[in-house]
Amino acid sequence: MTAELVRGQNHPLSEARLEIRVSAGTPVVAAATLSDESGRIHGVEWVAHPGAPVLPGLEVSRQAAADHRLAVDLDAVAEAVHRVSVLLALPTGVGGPVAFGSLAAPVVAVTGLDGSDVAGFTLTGLGPESAVVALELYRRQGAWKVRAVGQGYAGGLADLLTDQGLAQAHQLASGINEAVAQGLARSVPAPPSRTADGDRSRQAAASTLGPDQGGSAYGGQGTQGASDPYPGPQGNQAPQGAADAMASYPRGPGDPSATTQPGTPAAPGTGGPVDYSHPRRRNTAPPPPPASPPAEPGRPAQPVAGDATGWSMEERLYNQVWGMFEDLARATAAYRSAVDFADTRMDRELDEVLSDPRSRIGGQGDAARESARAKHAQLVDQARQVLDRDLAQLAAEAEVVEPALPPAYARWDNPAWHAYRVPMEMPMALRLGDLHLPESDRLRIPMLIRLPLERGLWIDSGRTGAPDGSFLDSHELRRLALDSAVAHTARLLAVHPADEFTVHVVDPAGSGAQAFAPLVRGGVLAAPPAVGAAGVADLLTRLTEHVDLVQMAVRGGAADSLPPDFDTAQQLLVVNDFPHGFDDRAVTRLRYLADEGPAVGVHLMLVADREDAAGYGPLLDPLWRGLMRLTPVPDDHLADPWVGHAWTYEPALLPPGSQVLQQVLAQVAEARRLRRD
């Protein structure tokens, strides 16, 4: 039975290996400090935080998130440690909330490794505080207890760490905030979420909040949420198991039921009460997913494509892919945690042997060392068997899901592209590549990003290692980066209805003429690529005016009063070889488009090497952090939103010699011609 604690109350702990779960409803930083009997921290090496997430007996999340799971092994902490304090802090410099008082009360739970509840604490009564000591695990007379603390600090992490006696508090707080900012910039956005009845076993609550992405770019998307990398509808739900999955929420315009649901406001002048319910929000649960075939006795159920909650097969497949993504992240985290525990225990046992002169040498010492290594091997083998079982199940699921994916979610070599037709409405998401982990190299998870894009894309043409460990020269990387940008652009064009996605290209020196040739020949560009400084300035000016005009129309409630010849389609600006051809004014406008454009349907795809723009110094740091970095070759630079693993990203490139790109662009161009006629 769970002990619901109040501030200052304690509770005994009967287990040494624990999990501390945090549910904050908005992305927060989770950290932990180790301190002595007097509550003093001896140095920065006694603090676990996103920049240094692992200490003996302790592991915290590697980035900010709405939900965290901290692993604690009290038997593995040093003898000098008498207190483990769990800290929560709001990220700084990312445009999120600045005080806990404006948010729902965070919830912290202490559980066993089997998920059994031990103690819980809701941090109520917070006001201007931006950092808080949530709870502490402390040692008394050889036994461990947990105490609910709830001590907040308006001065943030720096004041909190100073209060615990850390001399380098301000430097460490700055380092933590920088690590979090970098983590947010490199993370894969979690999908929007909403639990609904009928989901499969991995149905659970979402871990992130943000704006509702449904609706057109000009219909108003709500206020930006606490953290841009985590878009989703409003909600505050805690995880419910190691295999939590992302659910979904109602679609935007184009969904046949979007305009027929109860709760649509009455037209002006018709009388009757005003209905304040969301005009597109469904009040009933989606239909249940298809039933899996009955399993043979003693064998797991066979996977089925679309085995997730959703109103359509597209929505079900989207949720299923994200469920697989999370399952693999958490299964790998459990394996790595088990291996770390085995390593820590073996090191402790070997240290005990070496510390005793009587057993340091001779047969007794050899036997003790052999026993420690045997225990280590046994634990690792057991963990690997569990992981292999989970990987086999996910691999079987991937084999049935991949062929069933629609073109927007499918690889370029998927037969779905041979039956491609220009869609009538924008899909939920877009595939930008694949993700995998070292422990499961053969299992690929599609990287699906919600549409419309919440962040621009940066195709990094800088130095990146090749898949075989060698390094490509700069010219080859730039060529591959451009090919990747063209493939992403073609896919964006293909998944939008005709005349609802406009592409502009900036190629100041004309170095990308060959790569952009398929787009030029296909007639899918708004105009030929802009070249020279004058061309760059003219195009950036027009797009800046476009953003300004839409913003004024939306803020004034006159979105339907735009000029008749105004292009209301989603806009994509592809910039090659940045910052060549850009002066200070052009750079300022580009930053403006990156910051303000996505909210009104203007998106950025930057093909650049960050070192080329080093002359601008920190001026462009917000630009790089605001874009999602993709690489033209496999590279382990992306993090998942649950655990923070470093995932290897593989770009979605066209197979050598394939004509699918030309065929798709030809259909897009023909659909546009018929639409205009």
PyMOL commands that set and color helices and strands:
alter all, ss='L'
color gray80, all
select helices_A, chain A and resi 44-46+100-102+157-163+169-186+256-259+313-355+357-360+363-404+415-419+438-440+474-495+513-522+532-555+559-561+584-596+598-600+610-626+660-676
alter helices_A, ss='H'
color red, helices_A
select strands_A, chain A and resi 3-5+10-12+17-35+47-48+54-55+58-59+65-73+83-89+107-112+117-122+131-140+143-153+429-436+445-450+457-460+501-506+570-578+602-608+628-630+635-639+646-651
alter strands_A, ss='S'
color yellow, strands_A
deselect
rebuild
show_as cartoon
